[in-house]
Amino acid sequence: MKKLFYFLIVFSILNQAWAGPPQVNKNVLFLAHFDKKIDADFAKGNPKAYIHQAKLTKGRWGKGLDCHTGSYASFEAKGNIYAKEGTITFLVKPLWDKKDQNSHTFLSLRWNYPPGAYLVITKGWWEPEGKDWFYFIFNNQLYLHTEKKIRLPLDNWTHIACSWDLNPKGGYYLFINGDLVASGKIKEQQWKKFNNKDIYPVGQMFVGSDLGTPLVRNRFANAVIDELTIYNKRLSETEIKNLYHSQEPKWKEIKWSWLIEVIRKPYKPLRNANGHILESRAIFDEGTGWMTKKGADAILNRIKEAGFNVYVPCVWHGRGTRFISKVAPWEKGLIKSFQKNHHYPLKYLVKKAHEMNIQVHPWFCVVLRQRDFLSNFYDPEHTPKKAFDVHRPGFRKFIVNLILEVVKNYNIDGINLDYIRTMGVCTCEYCIKEYEKRFHRNLRLDLLNSWIRRGLRKWPESHLLKWQREVIADIVKTISEKARNIKPNIIISVDGHPAHEGYQPNIQGRDEITWANKGWIDIIFAMDYGRHIKYERWDKVRKELKKPSALIILCGNYERTKDKKVISREADLVAAHIAYCQRKWPGNGVALYLQSMLSDEQIKALKLGPFKESALPFWK
């Protein structure tokens, strides 16, 4: 575990950085430290505070403003904030407890245009649908708002930053602890509404209350607010990140505490009678390198060295098969050359992998279409882009037979279903007629209604939701039943984003928890490729599964640069993510996407860390 130990040491060293409260510079319009007084320490407008029961208390730096329920402070907004461009930052520490279900507003004010316009920064708004969302609403009447589902920590300070830039290419942005979490762009029709308009704040800017809006519902902050700063320009992502780092000396510890606390725990895997670790360690491969003997040998040796024991190669990416097939066309430029050389790629891969004690689970992108072919299975104008129409019985029969062809003809250990969703709503003539026949309703109107409801944080139209779910469920159930008739012990997995109770249901027919609880699938690979694993969401999903171990987190090992290049993620973080999943959710195993991004450094980190000891594939 030397690498993981080094990972922790690096964090402890980096945490030893100088930090302090923000300072006045040429871009600051307003700054309130709340140390010796509630009045602003610096203000382009009026610095005087109007106090309503708010008081000074212990803050992040010196004192802070105690805005407990029923208390707040306000300042004249004129001169202290500009509508054209700006940034608001502050530190907040909640006073509420974990059972609290109320909304909490931290800052609010009104604009002169359009009538009824306001700005608000709040945890919860437009209730009940919006009660769990953190909102930055810059101008409600111009529909300039962005939001993110976030739970503020109760035992730490959180740095909030909201910025905006009202120009044709501008936008509005929400940052939490230096990270951009939500944003929106100015649309042309929005720009036309306020172009050449003199927009300015009116009345008071309320700190700790929603009184700056016409939608007053006693949404008090019930929190301590510190270091409130307003700038006359939109700060860049780098500037906001640097601001947070300069105000929070323990930012590394805060950012990674969820990870460090778990990987410090001992690793206690399940073992068989001979002492061998029982743990499936899967790696996904979207490429075609395995289709030559040389490529297959190289990939299998490489993943074996890293410690993986389950290989998931993509054999259908919506543009033809990557195996010799009698059901579907072959992928262009791949199969014919192998057939001429009497080389059957998938057959060789499975045989070679089994010799190395590696399982093979072929991966199918079920609904994805990346080639203009099989034209009887979609409408080029009305079927969702790059998708087949799953509502057509002919396509469902085709895709089931394609997958079963692999189950019958190859000695595989499992199958993996990706893109197991409609990818949108097909509005072709066939679907419109079938929908009306089934529900006596208009498909296009129900779709429009669903999009409106989605914007209001409401569930999609129930008939449309049922229409989508039924066809995807039909594919999953049919594959499950027929594949198990052929291979009773085959492992059937899906890739997805399972939604727990209370989470807005997926309109594309995804329903992974139901499929698992009905026994149609064995494993849900939850695609979580970010740097911060969504552990709270996955904990909730596990509670709804009859077999919690059916959920395996599919971690990522790559990053996208600002110029959209894909590069390998730093090895220590990849190893730490795997170690985290081993300890946090012991059960079926762990998984990583993507084989092509598996660097030498990642292999070394995995070997020295979470995969230091080899394991046998195991499925509960």
PEMO-V407031 format. One record per residue. SS is DSSP state (a for helix, b for strand, c for the rest). BURIAL is + if it has 24 or more other ideal C-beta (glycine too) atoms within 12 Angstrom, else -. Layout:
ss/burial
SS/BURIAL
SS/BURIAL
This chain:
ss/burial
c/+
a/-
a/+
a/+
a/-
a/-
a/+
a/+
a/-
a/-
a/+
a/-
a/-
a/-
c/-
c/-
c/-
c/-
c/+
c/-
c/+
c/+
c/-
c/-
c/-
c/-
c/+
b/+
b/+
b/+
b/+
b/+
c/+
c/+
c/+
c/-
c/-
c/+
c/+
c/+
c/+
b/+
b/+
c/+
c/+
c/-
c/+
c/-
c/+
b/+
b/+
b/-
b/-
c/+
b/+
b/+
b/-
b/-
c/+
c/+
c/+
c/-
b/+
b/+
b/+
b/+
b/+
c/+
c/+
c/-
c/+
b/+
b/+
b/+
b/+
b/+
c/+
c/+
c/-
c/+
c/+
c/+
c/+
c/+
b/+
b/+
b/+
b/+
b/+
b/+
b/+
b/+
b/+
b/+
c/+
c/+
c/-
c/-
c/-
c/-
c/-
c/+
c/+
b/+
b/+
b/+
b/+
b/+
b/+
b/+
b/+
c/-
c/+
c/-
c/-
c/-
c/+
b/+
b/+
b/+
b/+
b/+
b/+
c/+
c/+
c/+
c/+
c/-
c/-
c/+
c/+
c/+
b/+
b/+
b/+
b/+
b/+
b/+
b/+
a/+
a/+
a/+
c/-
b/+
b/+
b/+
b/+
b/+
b/+
c/+
c/+
c/+
c/-
c/-
c/-
c/+
c/+
b/+
b/+
b/+
b/+
b/+
b/+
b/+
b/+
c/+
c/-
c/-
c/-
c/+
b/+
b/+
b/+
b/+
b/+
b/+
c/+
c/+
b/+
b/+
b/+
b/+
b/+
b/+
b/-
c/+
c/-
a/-
a/-
a/+
a/-
a/-
a/-
a/+
c/-
c/-
c/-
c/-
c/+
c/+
b/+
b/-
b/+
b/+
b/+
b/+
b/+
c/+
c/+
c/+
c/+
c/+
c/+
c/-
c/+
c/-
c/+
c/-
c/+
c/+
c/+
c/+
b/+
b/+
b/+
b/+
b/+
b/+
b/+
b/+
b/+
c/+
c/+
c/+
c/+
c/-
a/-
a/-
a/+
a/+
a/+
a/-
a/+
a/+
a/+
a/+
a/+
c/+
c/-
c/+
a/+
a/+
a/+
a/+
a/+
a/+
a/-
a/+
a/+
a/+
a/-
a/+
a/+
c/-
c/-
c/-
c/+
c/-
c/+
c/-
b/-
c/-
c/-
c/-
c/-
c/-
b/+
b/+
c/+
b/+
b/+
b/+
b/+
b/+
b/+
c/+
c/+
c/+
a/+
a/+
a/+
c/-
a/-
a/-
a/+
a/+
a/-
a/-
a/+
a/+
a/-
a/+
a/+
a/+
a/-
a/+
c/+
c/+
c/+
b/+
b/+
b/+
b/+
b/+
b/+
b/+
c/+
c/+
c/+
c/+
b/+
c/+
c/+
c/+
c/+
c/-
c/+
c/+
c/+
b/+
c/+
c/-
c/-
c/+
a/+
a/-
a/-
a/+
a/-
a/-
c/-
c/-
c/+
c/+
a/+
a/+
a/+
a/+
a/+
a/+
a/-
a/+
a/+
a/-
a/-
c/+
c/-
c/+
b/+
b/+
b/+
b/+
b/+
b/+
b/+
c/+
c/+
b/+
c/+
c/-
c/+
c/-
c/-
c/+
a/-
a/-
a/+
c/+
c/+
c/-
c/-
c/-
c/+
c/+
c/-
c/-
b/+
c/+
c/+
c/+
c/+
c/+
a/-
a/-
a/+
a/+
a/-
a/+
a/+
a/+
a/+
a/+
a/+
a/+
a/+
a/+
a/+
a/-
a/+
c/+
c/+
c/+
c/+
b/+
b/+
b/+
b/+
b/+
c/+
c/+
c/+
c/+
c/+
c/+
c/+
c/+
c/+
c/+
a/-
a/+
a/+
a/+
a/-
a/+
a/+
a/-
a/-
a/-
a/-
c/-
c/-
c/-
a/+
a/-
a/-
a/+
a/+
a/-
a/+
a/+
a/-
a/-
a/-
a/-
a/-
c/-
c/+
c/-
c/-
c/+
c/+
a/-
a/+
a/+
a/+
a/+
a/+
a/+
a/+
a/+
a/+
a/+
a/+
a/+
a/+
a/+
a/+
a/+
a/+
a/+
a/-
a/+
a/+
a/-
a/-
a/-
c/+
c/-
c/-
c/+
b/+
b/+
b/+
b/+
b/+
b/+
c/+
c/+
c/+
c/+
c/-
c/-
c/+
c/+
c/+
c/+
c/+
c/+
c/+
c/+
c/+
a/+
a/+
a/+
a/+
a/+
a/-
c/-
c/-
c/+
c/+
c/+
b/+
b/+
b/+
b/+
b/+
b/+
c/+
c/+
c/+
c/+
c/+
c/+
a/+
a/-
a/+
a/+
a/-
a/-
a/+
a/+
a/-
a/+
c/+
c/-
c/+
a/+
a/+
a/+
b/+
b/+
b/+
b/+
b/+
b/+
c/+
b/+
b/-
b/-
c/-
c/-
c/-
c/-
c/-
b/-
b/-
b/+
c/+
c/-
a/+
a/+
a/+
a/+
a/+
a/+
a/+
a/+
a/+
a/+
a/+
a/+
a/+
a/+
c/+
c/+
c/+
c/+
b/+
b/+
b/+
b/+
b/+
c/+
a/+
a/+
a/+
c/+
c/+
a/-
a/+
a/+
a/+
a/+
a/+
a/+
a/+
a/+
c/+
c/+
c/+
c/+
c/-
c/+
b/+
b/+
c/+
c/+
c/+
c/-
